[in-house]
Amino acid sequence: MKPIDTDATHILAADHRTVEKLFADFDKANGSDAKGKLADQICTELKIHAQIEEEVFYPALKGKIDDDLLKEAYVEHDGAKILINEIVASSPDDEFFDSKVTVLKEEIEHHVKEEEKQHDNMFQQARAADVDLDALGEKMLARKEELKAQAETSGLPPAETTTM
């Protein structure tokens, strides 16, 4: 049995790949039912991802990485949360549904770039800082399992903004 990778940055990067695939599937999907299901999956994944970042990952990085980068991440999350809540509350038949999913995709692509792809990104800074990424990852995985269970049973509440 393969051991579980508990590095926090690897967990978050894997989440990014999952959502990127869901967005690609959404772009190829035909029909309201398929698009609605994919949009719901995207929104659930992003709500869980943002919550574990904001509850566990970001607080552990405060004062240890570039403060502006961390603040921007919170604001970017809030912009995404507003769209997520609108998408969840709407229907694939709504006039702006596909456009909202497209703009959400663009916002997430920008956010992912800052976290893991551009020079001196958040993940690089986290690895260079005095942060136990495996301990953080274990906390994040435990919280992620709780949130997934909640999503499957009672559903997740609307995403709450922090900065807006």
Secondary structure, DSSP 8 states (H G I E B T S, - for coil): -------HHHHHHHHHHHHHHHHHHHHH--SHHHHHHHHHHHHHHHHHHHHHIIIIIHHHHTTTS-HHHHHHHHHHHHHHHHHHHHHHHS-TTSTTHHHHHHHHHHHHHHHHIIIIISTT-HHHHHHHSS--HHHHHHHHHHHHHHHHHHHHHT-------S--
